[in-house]
């Protein structure tokens, strides 16, 4: 049973096995798809004709997602940051192409993408990774929409999993003191000391150079970061991350001691030393391995009887110490490199709960009325006279 429509509009044909084949002529070539029901075939035909009206070409109609993403990455290579492009390529070839790469671009539907995300979650792929995949797909398919290849971005309506709540752990003042006393003389003492004193991120600390330290003004300039993995220098993520932090005299002295210790390491390395100007280095002058440094940090915590925390929790510790000791949030936000104080309060506002009792007592003292008694003339002496 065949029903033909106008020239180049397409047709429906029922096959011997009862299924329905829909076909469209596009640029002298045929596009077709087989479905179990007539309704499904008609829906495909209607959508395909609409896409042709919107400018779809035969090439775009037959392009599979894997091919499209490969071309998209090639186009984006000169535009993206190298680290971002490399990460996108890895996500594309490790996750997207093996799972949904065979789907034709024009047939990509929200339900395909959502099932893909659900499958990744089922196989214990972390939420942050799936969120990055979603960002990649949304951007790539968005380009196809902008060029007229697709009528809408089906990826935008899919929902990657949210971040699981992660408990923030901090050291209190006595624990900080215990830790710093225990690591006195350790070759990375200054690294941990500076992390607590400033709240700098791990990559920012590892990217710090001696030229960034002003010994007279007692400041540290945050100008770059080291990217974990290939240990390459990378620009800071936002303009607010580029900042100058004032440090105290004791922190300056710890850095001076570290500098002297580094000179001894340089002499011991001899010709193997490669000068990078870094404050914190391995034994040959190169950048520290972030993961190894974190492992050493957690080993030191265990050795001195403190709870295990992430290195990033030293940043939270710094924020906690400042906020709980009355440092204004605007100052804390500048030291941490946040764009505004509200960001700091969104992240660390719960740390201020410990100040509720102090605030309650202070407000009581401020608003409790004080009775003033009028001065009454001494009439007793007057009567006696």
Residue pairs with C-beta under 8 A, 6 or more apart in sequence:
1 13
1 14
2 11
2 12
2 13
2 14
3 11
3 12
3 13
4 11
5 11
7 25
8 24
8 25
8 26
9 24
9 49
10 22
10 23
10 24
10 25
10 45
10 48
10 49
11 22
11 23
12 20
12 21
12 22
12 38
12 41
12 42
12 45
13 20
13 21
13 22
13 23
14 20
14 21
14 38
15 21
15 34
18 36
19 34
19 35
19 36
20 34
20 35
20 36
20 37
20 38
20 40
20 41
21 32
21 33
21 34
21 41
22 32
22 33
22 34
22 35
22 41
22 42
22 44
22 45
22 48
23 30
23 31
23 32
24 30
24 31
24 32
24 45
24 48
24 49
24 52
25 31
26 52
26 56
26 57
26 58
26 61
27 57
27 58
29 58
31 48
31 58
31 61
31 62
33 41
33 44
34 41
35 41
35 44
48 56
48 61
48 106
50 151
51 61
51 106
51 150
51 151
54 148
54 151
55 148
55 149
56 106
56 148
56 149
56 150
57 149
60 105
60 106
60 144
60 149
61 104
61 106
62 104
63 104
63 105
63 106
64 101
64 102
64 103
64 104
64 105
65 96
65 97
65 100
65 101
65 102
65 103
65 104
65 105
65 108
66 96
66 97
66 101
66 102
68 105
68 140
68 144
69 92
69 96
69 97
69 101
69 140
70 92
72 140
72 143
73 85
73 88
73 89
73 92
76 85
76 88
77 85
80 88
81 234
81 235
83 227
83 232
83 234
87 132
88 136
91 129
91 132
91 133
91 136
92 136
95 120
95 125
95 129
95 133
96 116
96 133
96 136
96 137
99 116
99 119
99 120
100 108
100 112
100 113
100 116
103 112
105 141
105 144
105 149
105 150
106 149
106 150
108 141
108 154
108 155
109 154
110 154
110 155
110 157
110 158
112 154
113 134
113 137
113 154
113 155
113 158
114 158
114 159
117 130
117 133
117 134
117 158
117 159
117 160
117 161
120 129
120 130
120 133
121 127
121 130
121 161
127 160
127 161
127 162
127 163
127 164
128 163
130 160
130 161
131 160
131 161
131 163
133 160
134 155
134 158
134 160
137 155
138 153
138 155
138 156
141 150
141 153
141 154
141 155
142 153
142 155
142 156
144 150
145 151
145 152
145 153
168 313
168 316
169 307
169 309
169 310
169 313
169 316
170 309
170 313
170 316
170 317
170 320
170 351
171 179
171 306
171 309
171 313
171 314
171 317
172 320
173 321
175 306
176 196
176 317
176 321
178 304
178 305
178 306
179 192
179 300
179 301
179 304
179 306
180 189
180 192
180 193
180 196
182 300
182 303
182 304
183 189
183 192
183 300
183 304
186 192
186 300
187 261
187 265
188 280
188 293
188 296
188 297
189 254
189 257
189 258
190 254
190 255
190 257
190 258
190 279
190 280
191 205
191 280
191 288
191 293
192 297
192 300
192 314
193 251
193 254
194 200
194 205
194 220
194 247
194 251
194 254
194 255
195 202
195 205
195 311
195 314
195 315
195 318
196 314
196 317
196 318
196 321
197 247
197 248
197 251
197 318
198 220
198 245
198 247
198 318
198 335
199 314
199 315
199 318
199 319
199 322
199 332
199 335
199 336
200 208
200 220
200 222
200 245
200 315
201 225
201 241
201 312
201 315
201 337
202 228
202 290
202 293
202 294
202 311
202 312
203 225
203 226
203 227
203 228
203 234
203 290
204 222
204 224
204 225
204 236
204 241
204 337
205 280
206 225
206 226
206 278
206 280
206 287
206 288
206 290
206 293
207 223
207 224
207 225
207 226
207 233
207 234
207 278
207 287
208 220
208 222
208 278
208 279
208 280
209 223
209 224
209 276
209 277
209 278
209 279
210 259
210 277
210 278
210 279
211 277
212 220
212 221
212 222
212 223
212 279
213 219
213 220
213 221
213 255
213 279
214 220
214 221
215 252
215 256
217 246
218 246
218 247
218 248
218 249
218 251
218 252
219 244
219 245
219 246
219 247
220 244
220 245
220 247
221 243
221 244
221 245
222 236
222 241
222 242
222 243
222 244
222 245
222 337
223 236
223 242
224 233
224 234
224 235
224 236
225 233
225 234
225 235
225 236
225 237
225 241
226 232
226 233
226 234
226 287
226 288
226 290
227 233
227 234
228 290
228 291
231 286
231 287
231 289
231 290
236 242
236 337
238 337
238 339
240 337
240 338
240 339
241 337
242 337
243 334
243 335
243 337
245 335
255 279
258 279
262 281
265 281
265 283
266 273
266 285
268 283
269 283
269 284
269 285
272 284
273 284
273 285
274 284
274 285
274 286
275 285
276 285
276 286
276 287
278 285
278 286
278 287
280 288
281 287
281 288
282 288
282 289
293 311
294 310
294 311
297 311
298 308
298 309
298 311
301 307
301 308
301 309
302 308
315 336
316 348
318 335
318 336
319 332
319 336
319 344
319 347
319 348
319 351
320 348
320 351
322 331
322 332
322 335
323 329
323 332
323 348
323 351
323 352
324 351
324 352
324 354
324 355
329 341
329 344
329 345
330 341
332 341
332 344
332 348
333 339
333 340
333 341
333 343
333 344
336 344
338 344
338 347
